[in-house]
Amino acid sequence: MKMNTLAASLILTGAFGLSVVSHTAAAHVHENAALDTAVSSDFRQSKNAARDTYRHPKETIAFFEVEPTDTVIELWPGGGWYAEILAPYLADKGHYIGGNFDANPKDEKQRNGYRAKAGKKFEQWLKDNQAKLGNSSTVTFDPPSFYALGDDNSADVVLTFRNLHNWAMKGYLEPVFDSAYKVLKSGGTFGIVEHRSNPGMGAKTGYMDQAEMITLAEKAGFKFVESSEINANPKDTKDYAKGVWTLPPRLALDDQDKDKYLAIGESDRMTLKFTKK
């Protein structure tokens, strides 16, 4: 089991609302040269690296205690924002696996849809960059048709970044959590980053309730380890007509109040760490 210091589990409450875990994770990053190299590498697209100020990849990966020797499954890597960091980081001694969309669905309409196209593009990216990404691979993970992530007890870490609302809107969230639990080894880490709602907000806004996500993960069998405010954003008021997609990078209202939403930045996010019992 990955170990946590006592300091990392303490939460400072009160006026400042700060979490010690954030500082602990940041300290760990400075000791991890391989992670520093992956995050600062020219291999990353400049447009992706520009979002680091909102997404804090070094601190987030360190918080989840991802080691270069781990087998890591990222659920729905999409355009590969985190894959650009994780796959090279794991290339020499570990194994990156993208829980990818079905790139070749049977249904003709689906074959011409966003998911299939994105899935093919991601697979091609892995193929084109094999020299840099080692034995990185994909597993088809596309609810409700494909839930299995691999052999039971085969992964060290399962990660998901800003995807929970998509599964929740379709009623897939509970079986997704079950799939993550099955594929993880005993003591393995399940890491979640997701847009964090105010009480009473629905998944259609793109935001999810932190306490409810913890309860759901525990129902699947996970042990809640700790949360971090690494990806918090107190400027996010969460009261937008087009939900979280009003904020960057989507900017769903186009030029309407664009400067206002750019000043807010990306969403307020929960960062949660669980282990498989």
SVG drawing of the C-alpha trace seen along z (x, -y; Angstrom):
<svg xmlns="http://www.w3.org/2000/svg" viewBox="-31 -41 47 52">
<polyline fill="none" stroke="black" stroke-width="0.4" points="0.0,0.0 1.2,-3.5 2.1,-5.3 0.9,-8.7 2.5,-10.9 0.5,-12.1 1.0,-15.7 -0.6,-14.8 -3.8,-13.7 -4.4,-16.8 -6.7,-19.5 -6.5,-23.1 -10.0,-24.6 -11.0,-28.1 -10.7,-31.4 -7.9,-30.3 -9.5,-27.0 -6.1,-25.6 -5.1,-22.0 -1.8,-20.7 -2.0,-18.0 -1.3,-20.5 1.9,-21.6 3.0,-18.0 2.3,-17.0 4.2,-20.1 7.2,-19.1 7.1,-15.6 7.2,-16.9 10.6,-18.6 12.0,-15.2 10.8,-13.5 13.1,-14.4 11.3,-12.1 8.0,-13.9 9.6,-17.3 11.1,-16.2 7.8,-14.9 5.9,-18.0 8.5,-20.5 9.2,-18.4 9.0,-20.0 7.0,-16.9 4.0,-18.5 1.9,-20.8 2.4,-24.5 -1.4,-25.0 -1.6,-22.2 1.3,-23.4 -0.4,-26.8 -3.2,-25.3 -0.8,-24.1 -1.6,-27.2 -5.2,-25.8 -4.6,-22.1 -1.4,-21.8 -0.2,-18.5 3.0,-18.1 1.2,-18.6 -1.8,-16.5 0.3,-13.5 2.4,-13.7 -0.7,-13.8 -1.9,-10.6 1.6,-9.1 2.0,-7.9 5.4,-6.2 7.4,-5.7 7.1,-1.9 3.3,-1.9 0.8,-0.5 -1.6,-3.4 -5.0,-3.5 -6.4,-6.9 -10.1,-6.8 -11.2,-8.7 -7.9,-10.5 -9.7,-12.5 -7.3,-14.7 -4.4,-13.5 -3.8,-16.4 -2.6,-14.2 -1.4,-11.4 1.3,-13.8 2.7,-13.8 1.8,-10.3 2.8,-8.2 6.4,-9.5 6.7,-9.5 5.8,-5.7 7.5,-4.8 10.8,-3.3 9.7,-1.3 5.9,-1.5 2.9,-1.2 0.4,-3.8 -3.0,-2.5 -5.6,-4.8 -9.2,-3.8 -10.2,-4.9 -13.4,-5.4 -14.4,-2.6 -12.5,-3.5 -14.4,-1.0 -18.0,-0.8 -20.4,1.5 -23.0,-1.2 -22.3,-3.3 -23.6,-6.5 -21.3,-6.0 -18.4,-5.4 -18.8,-8.9 -19.3,-10.4 -17.0,-12.3 -16.1,-9.4 -14.9,-7.1 -13.0,-9.9 -11.4,-10.9 -10.5,-7.3 -8.8,-6.7 -6.9,-9.9 -5.6,-8.9 -4.6,-5.5 -2.7,-7.0 -1.0,-9.4 0.3,-6.5 1.5,-4.7 3.2,-7.8 5.1,-8.5 6.0,-4.9 9.7,-5.8 8.8,-8.3 5.8,-6.5 7.3,-2.9 4.7,-0.2 1.8,-2.6 -1.5,-1.1 -5.2,-1.4 -8.2,0.6 -11.6,-0.1 -13.6,-1.7 -16.9,-3.1 -20.0,-2.7 -22.5,-1.2 -21.0,1.2 -17.5,1.6 -16.8,1.4 -13.9,3.8 -10.5,2.2 -8.4,5.3 -7.6,8.3 -8.8,8.0 -6.1,6.8 -3.7,5.7 -3.3,1.9 -1.6,-0.2 -3.5,-3.4 -6.7,-4.4 -7.2,-8.1 -10.0,-10.2 -9.9,-13.9 -13.2,-15.9 -15.2,-12.9 -17.6,-12.0 -20.4,-14.4 -20.5,-12.7 -21.1,-9.3 -23.5,-10.6 -25.7,-12.2 -26.1,-8.8 -26.4,-6.7 -23.1,-5.0 -21.2,-6.4 -21.7,-3.5 -20.6,-0.7 -17.6,-2.9 -16.5,-3.0 -17.0,0.7 -14.8,1.3 -12.0,-0.8 -12.2,1.2 -12.0,4.5 -8.9,3.7 -6.9,2.2 -4.5,4.3 -5.1,4.4 -3.8,1.0 -4.0,-0.5 -5.0,-4.2 -8.1,-5.6 -7.6,-9.3 -10.4,-11.7 -10.3,-15.3 -13.7,-16.8 -15.6,-20.0 -17.0,-20.6 -20.6,-21.7 -22.4,-23.7 -25.1,-21.8 -28.1,-21.0 -26.6,-21.3 -27.2,-18.6 -24.8,-16.8 -26.2,-18.6 -24.3,-21.7 -21.0,-19.8 -20.4,-20.0 -20.6,-17.2 -21.1,-17.1 -17.8,-16.1 -19.5,-14.4 -21.7,-12.3 -18.6,-11.2 -16.9,-10.0 -20.0,-8.1 -20.3,-6.5 -16.6,-5.4 -17.0,-4.0 -20.1,-2.1 -17.9,-0.5 -15.5,0.7 -12.9,-2.0 -11.4,-3.6 -11.3,-7.4 -7.7,-8.5 -7.7,-12.3 -8.7,-15.3 -6.6,-18.2 -7.3,-21.8 -4.6,-21.7 -7.2,-22.4 -9.5,-24.6 -10.7,-27.9 -12.6,-30.2 -13.4,-32.6 -15.7,-30.0 -19.3,-31.1 -20.8,-28.0 -24.0,-29.9 -23.6,-30.1 -26.4,-29.7 -24.3,-27.1 -22.8,-25.4 -19.1,-24.7 -18.6,-24.9 -19.1,-28.7 -15.6,-28.9 -12.3,-28.2 -11.2,-26.3 -14.6,-25.7 -16.0,-29.3 -19.5,-28.2 -20.7,-31.8 -18.0,-32.6 -17.1,-36.3 -20.0,-37.2 -18.4,-38.3 -15.2,-36.5 -12.8,-38.6 -15.0,-38.0 -14.7,-34.2 -11.1,-34.3 -10.5,-36.2 -12.2,-33.5 -10.2,-30.8 -11.0,-27.1 -13.5,-25.5 -13.2,-24.9 -12.2,-21.2 -12.2,-18.5 -9.1,-16.3 -9.8,-13.0 -7.7,-10.0 -9.0,-6.5 -7.4,-3.1 -8.7,0.4 -9.1,2.2"/>
</svg>
